[in-house]
Amino acid sequence: MTFIQTFGRTFGTKSVSVTPGAEAPGRNVEVFEGLVQPDSVDFNVDTPIYEGDQLTWDDPRGGQQRVYATHVDVLDAGSRNMRHISVKWAKTPPVPASPSGKGHVIVVNGSNVNIALEGSTITQQVPVAAGYEQLTDAVGRALALIEATQGIDSDEVDAAREAGTLVVEEAAKTEPDRRMLKKLLLPVRGVLTSAANSGAGSAASALITQLMT
């Protein structure tokens, strides 16, 4: 018997939909039985699941619970009914470290946001809440402009990058907090002002206006 067959009879399982993340892209969305716990989900040892994957299951209160795999332990030892995968999860998608080098840090494609770690190398794709696509697109264009403008202090650029990724993290929630978004956009607009004074001119000013959400 498998791990899920053994322990599922006692503790019960949920059907968990797994949407591939950036660590192992190219897979189809699949549904697996899992043991859902307050901060983890356990699967059979051969379940194809990786860090960054989105996990969705029915919430007994109604609707669905959507979380993201933040750490995956493959426990491939012992008897067959003990071998399993333990997945730690969080309600917000993992955000990569601040990038070094120039290029788009955030690129919007429909309702999905690509976050690049270095230059144009895409490392994480997350869906944003409906109605927040234009905001995240504006943040991505703002960061690209900031990185391309000479004369901006490196600490300011880092602050804009950090705030921008936090904006995406908030926009990816089921119900983004608009007050939090306004707070996070302040440093981005501030660095855009520096960009405007350093030669970006009307392009930076236009983005400042768009980010007055």
C-alpha positions as CSV (number, residue, x, y, z in Angstrom):
1,M,0.0,0.0,0.0
2,T,1.1,3.6,-0.6
3,F,1.5,6.3,2.0
4,I,-1.7,7.9,1.0
5,Q,-3.6,4.6,1.0
6,T,-2.3,3.8,4.5
7,F,-2.8,7.1,6.2
8,G,-5.7,8.4,4.1
9,R,-8.0,5.8,5.6
10,T,-7.4,7.2,9.1
11,F,-6.9,10.9,8.5
12,G,-8.8,11.5,5.2
13,T,-7.4,13.1,2.1
14,K,-8.3,16.0,-0.2
15,S,-8.0,16.3,-3.9
16,V,-5.2,18.8,-4.5
17,S,-4.8,20.5,-7.8
18,V,-1.2,21.2,-8.6
19,T,-0.3,24.1,-11.1
20,P,3.3,24.0,-12.1
21,G,5.7,26.8,-11.0
22,A,9.0,27.9,-12.4
23,E,11.2,25.2,-10.9
24,A,9.8,22.5,-13.2
25,P,7.7,24.2,-15.9
26,G,6.1,22.3,-18.9
27,R,4.0,20.0,-16.8
28,N,0.2,19.8,-17.0
29,V,-2.1,20.9,-14.2
30,E,-2.9,17.6,-12.3
31,V,-4.9,16.5,-9.3
32,F,-3.4,14.3,-6.5
33,E,-4.7,13.0,-3.2
34,G,-3.0,14.7,-0.3
35,L,-3.0,14.8,3.5
36,V,-3.7,18.5,4.2
37,Q,-2.3,19.9,7.4
38,P,-2.2,23.5,8.8
39,D,1.2,24.3,7.2
40,S,2.0,21.3,5.0
41,V,0.5,18.7,2.6
42,D,1.8,15.2,2.3
43,F,1.7,13.2,-1.0
44,N,2.9,9.8,-2.3
45,V,6.6,9.8,-2.9
46,D,6.3,9.7,-6.7
47,T,4.1,12.8,-6.9
48,P,5.6,15.4,-9.3
49,I,5.5,18.5,-7.2
50,Y,8.2,21.2,-6.8
51,E,8.8,24.4,-5.0
52,G,6.8,27.3,-6.4
53,D,3.9,25.1,-7.5
54,Q,0.4,26.4,-6.8
55,L,-1.8,24.1,-4.7
56,T,-5.6,24.4,-4.6
57,W,-8.2,22.4,-2.7
58,D,-11.8,22.8,-1.6
59,D,-12.2,24.8,1.6
60,P,-14.9,23.3,3.9
61,R,-16.1,26.8,4.6
62,G,-16.8,27.3,0.9
63,G,-14.7,28.2,-2.1
64,Q,-11.2,27.1,-2.5
65,Q,-7.9,27.4,-0.6
66,R,-5.0,28.5,-2.8
67,V,-1.4,28.2,-1.5
68,Y,2.1,27.8,-2.8
69,A,4.8,25.2,-2.2
70,T,7.7,26.8,-0.4
71,H,9.7,23.7,0.6
72,V,9.6,20.2,-0.7
73,D,11.0,17.2,1.2
74,V,11.3,13.9,-0.6
75,L,11.3,11.2,2.2
76,D,12.3,8.2,0.1
77,A,13.3,5.7,2.8
78,G,11.7,2.9,4.7
79,S,8.8,0.7,3.6
80,R,6.6,1.7,0.7
81,N,3.7,2.9,2.9
82,M,6.1,5.3,4.7
83,R,7.8,6.9,1.7
84,H,6.2,10.2,0.9
85,I,6.7,13.9,0.0
86,S,6.1,16.6,2.5
87,V,5.3,20.0,1.1
88,K,5.5,23.2,3.3
89,W,3.2,25.9,2.0
90,A,2.4,29.6,2.3
91,K,-0.5,31.7,1.2
92,T,1.6,34.0,-0.9
93,P,3.9,33.0,-3.8
94,P,7.6,32.9,-3.1
95,V,9.3,36.0,-4.3
96,P,12.9,35.8,-5.6
97,A,15.8,37.8,-4.2
98,S,16.4,41.3,-5.5
99,P,17.9,41.1,-9.0
100,S,21.2,42.3,-10.1
101,G,21.8,43.6,-13.6
102,K,19.4,45.4,-15.8
103,G,16.2,44.4,-17.6
104,H,12.6,43.8,-16.7
105,V,12.1,42.6,-13.2
106,I,8.3,42.2,-13.5
107,V,6.6,41.4,-16.9
108,V,2.8,41.0,-17.1
109,N,1.3,38.5,-19.5
110,G,-2.5,38.7,-19.2
111,S,-3.4,37.8,-15.6
112,N,0.1,36.2,-15.0
113,V,3.1,38.1,-13.8
114,N,6.6,36.9,-14.6
115,I,9.3,37.9,-12.0
116,A,12.8,37.8,-13.3
117,L,15.8,37.2,-11.1
118,E,18.5,38.6,-13.4
119,G,18.0,40.5,-16.6
120,S,15.3,38.8,-18.6
121,T,15.6,35.4,-17.1
122,I,12.2,34.4,-15.8
123,T,12.2,32.6,-12.5
124,Q,8.7,32.8,-11.1
125,Q,5.2,33.2,-12.6
126,V,2.3,34.1,-10.4
127,P,-1.3,34.9,-11.2
128,V,-2.6,38.3,-10.0
129,A,-6.1,39.1,-8.9
130,A,-8.6,40.3,-11.5
131,G,-8.4,44.1,-12.0
132,Y,-4.8,44.4,-10.9
133,E,-3.1,43.5,-14.2
134,Q,-2.6,47.1,-15.3
135,L,-1.1,48.1,-11.9
136,T,1.5,45.3,-11.9
137,D,2.3,46.0,-15.6
138,A,2.9,49.7,-14.6
139,V,5.2,48.6,-11.8
140,G,7.1,46.3,-14.1
141,R,7.6,49.2,-16.6
142,A,8.6,51.5,-13.8
143,L,11.3,49.2,-12.6
144,A,12.6,48.7,-16.1
145,L,12.8,52.5,-16.6
146,I,14.5,52.9,-13.2
147,E,17.1,50.3,-14.0
148,A,17.8,51.9,-17.4
149,T,18.2,55.4,-16.1
150,Q,21.8,56.5,-15.3
151,G,22.5,58.4,-12.1
152,I,20.1,56.9,-9.7
153,D,21.6,55.8,-6.4
154,S,21.9,52.0,-6.2
155,D,20.1,51.9,-2.8
156,E,17.1,53.6,-4.4
157,V,17.1,51.1,-7.2
158,D,17.1,48.2,-4.6
159,A,14.3,49.8,-2.6
160,A,12.2,50.1,-5.8
161,R,12.9,46.5,-6.7
162,E,11.9,45.3,-3.2
163,A,8.7,47.4,-3.1
164,G,7.8,46.2,-6.7
165,T,8.0,42.5,-5.8
166,L,6.0,43.2,-2.7
167,V,3.3,44.8,-4.8
168,V,3.1,41.7,-6.9
169,E,3.0,39.5,-3.8
170,E,0.0,41.6,-2.5
171,A,-1.7,41.7,-5.9
172,A,-1.5,37.9,-6.1
173,K,-3.8,37.5,-3.0
174,T,-7.4,36.6,-3.5
175,E,-8.4,40.0,-2.1
176,P,-5.5,42.5,-2.3
177,D,-5.3,45.2,0.4
178,R,-5.5,48.5,-1.4
179,R,-4.2,50.4,1.6
180,M,-1.1,48.2,1.6
181,L,-0.6,48.6,-2.1
182,K,-0.7,52.4,-1.8
183,K,1.9,52.2,0.9
184,L,4.1,49.9,-1.1
185,L,3.9,52.2,-4.2
186,L,5.3,55.2,-2.4
187,P,8.9,54.2,-2.7
188,V,8.5,53.2,-6.3
189,R,7.0,56.6,-7.1
190,G,9.8,58.3,-5.1
191,V,12.5,56.6,-7.1
192,L,10.6,57.4,-10.4
193,T,10.9,61.0,-9.3
194,S,14.7,60.6,-9.1
195,A,14.6,59.0,-12.6
196,A,12.7,61.9,-13.9
197,N,15.3,64.3,-12.5
198,S,18.1,62.1,-14.0
199,G,16.9,62.2,-17.6
200,A,13.8,59.9,-17.8
201,G,11.6,63.0,-18.0
202,S,8.1,62.5,-19.3
203,A,8.2,58.7,-19.3
204,A,8.8,58.7,-15.6
205,S,6.2,61.3,-14.9
206,A,3.6,59.4,-16.8
207,L,4.3,56.2,-14.8
208,I,4.1,58.2,-11.5
209,T,0.6,59.2,-12.6
210,Q,-0.4,55.6,-13.4
211,L,0.8,54.5,-10.0
212,M,-1.4,57.0,-8.1
213,T,-3.8,54.1,-7.3
